[in-house]
Amino acid sequence: MNAPTSSDTPDSGDAHIARNRLDAHLDAAPRAWPLDIVAATGSTNADVATRLKALPRSANALPAPLVRVAFEQTAGRGRQGRPWFAQPGNALLCSVGCIVPRAVDALGGLSIAIGVALAEGLATLPLDARMRVALKWPNDLLLMATDDGTPRIVGKLAGILIETVWTTSGATAVVIGFGINVRGAEAVAAQVDALRARDATLASGLPPAALSIACASANLTDTLAASLNALTPALAQFGADGLAPFLPRWHALHAYAGREVVLLEQGVERARGIATGIDATGQLLLDTPNGVQAIAAGDVSLREAQ
């Protein structure tokens, strides 16, 4: 590792990763994954992609996934090239590089599967009983609260960005990047508000939410351990069986199930209807006055109808 770690028992304000504690919480497989932690970088996704590009184009070129974590990113980004905001030490900024034993045309739904894995992983942390992690199509994690039995969306907890580096007829090298707000949601909200003031298409987006809202002891170390432990079986299962095993699990975590939503493209409404779920390929299913429509991710953004 290239950055100093904290003590082995991080408190709720710890902005570092305690390696001994991390190893103690990791399952055997992810404990053996090469892990690189740096104080700052441009983009962990770009860093890992550079390493994958240097590998032979073979399904066996990488014995185990590569993991890179940064306490600060100066060029982090999300879907559609939008910046990902995070205060140094307050968010888990992580990229996992791996080779999936599938051609690129058989990778449909990978982001759906990764979202399920991360949501289930975070659910293993000691969350407040009134809080849960839910999924927003196609690749966001939300924090939801239950007030008087009514579920309420608190805000966006995490985002996922998957990029393909190279592909062959039987394998694809991918970088799975994810950013999880662990603490300091207020500072991130200020940055997001400033961006929305310049970009009207973001005006109706969800506010950021931090894991600490649901878990007072939230810290980078335990969040990383929970994430990697969940990704390990998910990657193996997706490689073998594709999206199918993840579909019922996604539906159980669907934040907008039964709600009216709007799909926007460049700020213009493209479709509107009741979100009923996703199909076998990961497309969103909307019940509209003209029948059920299947929506591919592309450049669309989902919002709850006002």
Backbone torsions as a table, in degrees:
resi	resn	phi	psi	omega
1	MET	NA	148.9	-174.1
2	ASN	-105.3	5.9	-179.6
3	ALA	-133.6	146.9	178.6
4	PRO	-66.1	143.3	177.7
5	THR	-99.0	169.1	-179.3
6	SER	-88.3	-172.7	175.1
7	SER	-63.7	168.6	-174.7
8	ASP	-79.1	-7.1	178.2
9	THR	-127.2	83.6	-175.9
10	PRO	-67.3	138.5	174.4
11	ASP	-87.8	-178.4	-172.6
12	SER	-65.4	-18.8	-179.4
13	GLY	-101.6	9.0	-175.1
14	ASP	-64.8	128.9	-179.4
15	ALA	-107.3	20.5	179.3
16	HIS	-131.4	-179.1	-179.9
17	ILE	-117.9	125.4	179.9
18	ALA	-89.2	109.3	-172.7
19	ARG	-64.4	-41.4	-179.9
20	ASN	-62.9	-42.7	178.2
21	ARG	-65.9	-40.9	179.1
22	LEU	-59.5	-48.8	180.0
23	ASP	-60.0	-36.5	-179.1
24	ALA	-68.1	-28.6	-177.4
25	HIS	-94.3	-16.6	-179.2
26	LEU	-79.3	145.4	170.2
27	ASP	-70.0	168.3	-173.5
28	ALA	-59.9	-44.0	-175.8
29	ALA	-64.1	-55.0	-179.3
30	PRO	-68.1	-20.6	176.5
31	ARG	-64.6	-24.8	-179.6
32	ALA	-91.7	-6.5	179.5
33	TRP	-69.0	137.0	174.7
34	PRO	-59.5	124.0	-175.3
35	LEU	-122.8	124.5	-178.9
36	ASP	-121.0	122.8	-179.4
37	ILE	-119.3	125.7	-178.6
38	VAL	-124.8	155.9	179.0
39	ALA	-68.1	-43.1	-177.6
40	ALA	-154.3	151.8	175.0
41	THR	-158.4	170.3	175.8
42	GLY	-69.1	-58.5	-179.0
43	SER	-151.4	125.2	177.1
44	THR	-65.4	-32.7	176.6
45	ASN	-61.8	-45.4	-179.9
46	ALA	-64.8	-38.4	179.2
47	ASP	-61.5	-47.4	-178.5
48	VAL	-69.2	-37.3	178.2
49	ALA	-59.9	-39.3	178.2
50	THR	-60.4	-40.0	179.5
51	ARG	-69.5	-38.4	-179.9
52	LEU	-68.5	-34.5	179.7
53	LYS	-62.6	-27.8	-178.1
54	ALA	-81.0	-7.4	-177.7
55	LEU	-82.6	153.2	170.0
56	PRO	-62.2	146.9	-178.3
57	ARG	-82.8	79.6	-176.9
58	SER	-145.6	146.8	179.5
59	ALA	-63.2	-21.9	-177.7
60	ASN	-101.8	13.3	-174.9
61	ALA	-73.9	-18.2	-176.5
62	LEU	-130.0	106.1	-177.2
63	PRO	-61.8	-33.6	-179.3
64	ALA	-147.2	152.9	178.0
65	PRO	-57.8	149.9	175.4
66	LEU	-98.2	139.0	-179.7
67	VAL	-124.1	132.0	176.0
68	ARG	-131.4	128.4	-179.7
69	VAL	-122.7	140.1	175.8
70	ALA	-129.4	142.5	175.1
71	PHE	-78.5	-20.0	178.6
72	GLU	-147.3	138.1	173.0
73	GLN	-120.1	132.7	178.9
74	THR	-94.8	-12.3	179.6
75	ALA	-139.1	36.6	178.0
76	GLY	-67.3	148.9	-177.2
77	ARG	-147.7	159.6	177.2
78	GLY	-118.3	-154.2	178.9
79	ARG	-62.1	150.2	176.6
80	GLN	60.0	24.0	175.8
81	GLY	73.6	9.6	-178.7
82	ARG	-73.9	147.5	-178.9
83	PRO	-69.0	148.8	174.2
84	TRP	-106.8	117.8	-176.8
85	PHE	-91.8	138.9	175.2
86	ALA	-161.9	136.5	175.2
87	GLN	-80.3	140.2	-178.1
88	PRO	-51.9	126.0	177.3
89	GLY	84.4	-8.3	-177.4
90	ASN	-96.8	-11.6	-178.1
91	ALA	-131.3	148.5	172.8
92	LEU	-85.9	111.1	-179.7
93	LEU	-109.4	105.8	-167.5
94	CYS	-137.2	143.5	172.5
95	SER	-131.9	137.9	178.6
96	VAL	-119.4	122.0	176.9
97	GLY	-100.7	131.7	-178.1
98	CYS	-153.7	167.1	175.1
99	ILE	-111.8	116.1	179.1
100	VAL	-91.5	128.6	-176.6
101	PRO	-75.5	57.5	179.6
102	ARG	-147.9	145.8	172.5
103	ALA	-68.4	161.1	-173.7
104	VAL	-61.5	-31.6	-179.9
105	ASP	-76.1	-3.0	176.1
106	ALA	-110.2	17.3	-179.5
107	LEU	-98.4	4.2	-179.0
108	GLY	-55.8	129.9	179.1
109	GLY	90.5	3.6	-179.9
110	LEU	-60.6	-41.5	179.9
111	SER	-65.0	-32.9	175.9
112	ILE	-62.8	-46.6	-179.3
113	ALA	-63.5	-41.6	179.8
114	ILE	-66.2	-38.3	176.7
115	GLY	-60.6	-43.5	177.6
116	VAL	-60.1	-46.8	-177.9
117	ALA	-60.6	-46.8	-178.1
118	LEU	-66.6	-40.5	178.7
119	ALA	-62.6	-42.5	178.7
120	GLU	-67.8	-35.5	177.9
121	GLY	-65.0	-45.7	179.8
122	LEU	-65.5	-27.5	179.0
123	ALA	-68.7	-14.2	177.3
124	THR	-81.0	-10.4	176.5
125	LEU	-77.3	161.2	-176.9
126	PRO	-76.3	76.0	-178.8
127	LEU	-80.5	150.4	172.0
128	ASP	-56.8	137.3	-176.2
129	ALA	-60.7	-20.5	-179.6
130	ARG	-88.6	-1.6	-176.6
131	MET	-116.4	151.0	173.3
132	ARG	-151.6	159.4	176.1
133	VAL	-95.6	131.2	-178.5
134	ALA	-127.5	173.0	-175.7
135	LEU	-117.2	136.7	172.9
136	LYS	-112.3	125.4	179.0
137	TRP	-64.4	138.0	3.8
138	PRO	-95.5	-20.6	-170.1
139	ASN	-154.0	37.1	175.9
140	ASP	-115.3	148.8	172.1
141	LEU	-105.9	132.6	-179.1
142	LEU	-115.0	155.3	171.6
143	LEU	-103.1	128.4	-179.2
144	MET	-121.7	146.4	177.8
145	ALA	-120.7	150.4	176.5
146	THR	-111.8	110.9	179.2
147	ASP	-110.1	116.8	-179.7
148	ASP	54.6	36.5	177.4
149	GLY	83.7	-2.0	-179.2
150	THR	-105.1	120.9	179.6
151	PRO	-70.7	138.3	-178.9
152	ARG	-134.6	133.3	178.3
153	ILE	-79.6	121.0	179.4
154	VAL	-82.4	-44.5	-179.9
155	GLY	166.6	-176.9	-178.7
156	LYS	-82.9	121.9	-177.9
157	LEU	-92.3	-38.1	-173.9
158	ALA	-156.3	158.0	175.6
159	GLY	-132.2	156.4	-177.5
160	ILE	-126.8	136.6	175.3
161	LEU	-133.9	114.9	179.9
162	ILE	-109.2	131.0	-178.6
163	GLU	-128.2	138.9	177.6
164	THR	-90.0	132.6	-179.4
165	VAL	-100.0	-49.2	173.3
166	TRP	-153.9	162.6	-178.4
167	THR	-145.7	150.5	172.8
168	THR	-127.7	-172.9	-178.9
169	SER	-68.6	-18.6	-177.3
170	GLY	-133.2	8.0	-178.4
171	ALA	-157.4	150.4	177.8
172	THR	-138.3	128.6	174.9
173	ALA	-86.8	125.1	-177.5
174	VAL	-130.7	154.7	171.0
175	VAL	-113.2	124.2	178.5
176	ILE	-105.7	105.2	179.9
177	GLY	-102.8	138.8	175.2
178	PHE	-145.7	142.8	176.0
179	GLY	-121.7	125.2	-178.9
180	ILE	-118.7	122.3	176.5
181	ASN	-72.6	112.2	-178.7
182	VAL	-94.4	-42.5	178.4
183	ARG	-144.7	173.5	170.6
184	GLY	68.8	37.9	-178.9
185	ALA	-62.8	-29.1	-176.7
186	GLU	-64.4	-41.7	-179.8
187	ALA	-66.7	-39.0	177.8
188	VAL	-65.8	-39.4	179.9
189	ALA	-59.4	-38.1	179.3
190	ALA	-63.7	-40.5	178.7
191	GLN	-67.8	-40.5	179.2
192	VAL	-64.9	-41.1	178.7
193	ASP	-61.0	-38.0	178.3
194	ALA	-64.7	-38.8	178.0
195	LEU	-67.8	-40.9	-179.5
196	ARG	-64.1	-30.2	178.4
197	ALA	-65.0	-24.5	180.0
198	ARG	-97.7	-17.2	-175.5
199	ASP	-131.0	101.8	-175.1
200	ALA	-64.5	-22.3	-178.3
201	THR	-69.0	-15.2	-179.0
202	LEU	-97.2	2.4	-169.7
203	ALA	-59.5	-32.9	-176.0
204	SER	-100.1	13.7	180.0
205	GLY	-69.6	160.6	-179.7
206	LEU	-73.9	149.5	174.9
207	PRO	-73.4	157.0	175.4
208	PRO	-70.5	149.4	175.3
209	ALA	-130.9	148.3	-178.9
210	ALA	-110.0	149.1	179.0
211	LEU	-59.8	-28.8	-178.4
212	SER	-63.7	-19.6	176.3
213	ILE	-64.2	-35.1	-177.9
214	ALA	-99.2	-16.9	-175.8
215	CYS	-142.6	102.4	-174.5
216	ALA	-60.2	-28.0	-178.2
217	SER	-93.1	12.8	-176.2
218	ALA	-54.2	134.0	178.6
219	ASN	-149.8	164.7	-175.7
220	LEU	-64.3	-39.5	-174.9
221	THR	-61.1	-53.8	-177.3
222	ASP	-67.9	-33.4	178.5
223	THR	-66.4	-41.2	178.0
224	LEU	-65.1	-44.1	-180.0
225	ALA	-60.8	-45.8	-179.6
226	ALA	-63.0	-37.5	-178.8
227	SER	-68.2	-49.2	-177.4
228	LEU	-68.0	-37.4	177.0
229	ASN	-60.7	-36.5	-179.4
230	ALA	-77.4	-33.7	-178.7
231	LEU	-70.4	-30.5	-175.8
232	THR	-56.6	-58.3	179.0
233	PRO	-69.3	-29.6	-178.1
234	ALA	-64.5	-43.1	179.7
235	LEU	-64.2	-41.7	179.0
236	ALA	-65.1	-42.4	-178.3
237	GLN	-67.8	-41.9	179.0
238	PHE	-65.6	-41.5	178.8
239	GLY	-58.8	-36.8	-177.7
240	ALA	-84.7	-41.1	-168.2
241	ASP	-122.4	-3.3	-179.8
242	GLY	73.0	-152.0	-172.6
243	LEU	-77.6	-25.0	-169.5
244	ALA	-49.0	-46.2	-178.0
245	PRO	-66.1	-17.6	-175.7
246	PHE	-92.1	-14.3	-173.5
247	LEU	-60.7	-51.8	-179.5
248	PRO	-64.8	-30.9	178.9
249	ARG	-70.2	-37.6	176.7
250	TRP	-63.5	-45.2	-178.6
251	HIS	-62.9	-32.1	178.2
252	ALA	-69.5	-19.1	-177.4
253	LEU	-109.5	5.5	-173.7
254	HIS	-66.6	114.5	-175.7
255	ALA	-69.8	-30.0	-172.8
256	TYR	-107.0	17.3	-178.4
257	ALA	-55.7	124.0	178.0
258	GLY	78.0	5.1	-179.3
259	ARG	-101.3	151.3	174.8
260	GLU	-78.2	129.7	-178.9
261	VAL	-129.7	163.5	177.5
262	VAL	-122.7	136.2	174.4
263	LEU	-103.2	122.6	-178.5
264	LEU	-110.7	143.3	174.0
265	GLU	-129.4	114.3	-175.0
266	GLN	54.9	38.3	176.6
267	GLY	81.7	-2.1	-178.2
268	VAL	-106.3	134.2	-179.0
269	GLU	-64.5	127.2	179.3
270	ARG	-105.1	-36.2	-179.3
271	ALA	-156.4	157.4	179.5
272	ARG	-147.0	139.1	178.5
273	GLY	173.8	-174.4	178.7
274	ILE	-87.4	125.4	179.2
275	ALA	-75.8	113.6	-177.5
276	THR	-102.3	-16.3	-179.7
277	GLY	147.0	-155.0	177.7
278	ILE	-129.2	158.7	178.8
279	ASP	-93.7	-171.9	-174.2
280	ALA	-66.3	-16.7	179.0
281	THR	-101.6	-1.1	179.9
282	GLY	93.9	6.0	176.8
283	GLN	-75.9	143.9	178.4
284	LEU	-74.4	135.7	178.1
285	LEU	-102.9	123.1	179.5
286	LEU	-116.2	127.9	174.7
287	ASP	-88.9	107.4	-175.8
288	THR	-115.4	168.4	176.3
289	PRO	-58.6	-20.8	-179.7
290	ASN	-99.4	13.4	-179.4
291	GLY	107.9	-179.2	-179.1
292	VAL	-79.1	128.2	176.8
293	GLN	-111.0	141.0	175.2
294	ALA	-103.2	123.8	-174.3
295	ILE	-111.8	124.4	173.9
296	ALA	-81.5	154.7	-174.7
297	ALA	-60.7	-63.8	178.7
298	GLY	49.0	-131.8	-179.4
299	ASP	-107.8	23.0	-178.1
300	VAL	-88.3	154.0	176.7
301	SER	-123.9	137.3	-178.3
302	LEU	-98.1	134.8	175.7
303	ARG	-134.9	149.3	172.7
304	GLU	-74.0	136.4	-178.8
305	ALA	-65.0	142.3	179.7
306	GLN	-94.9	NA	NA
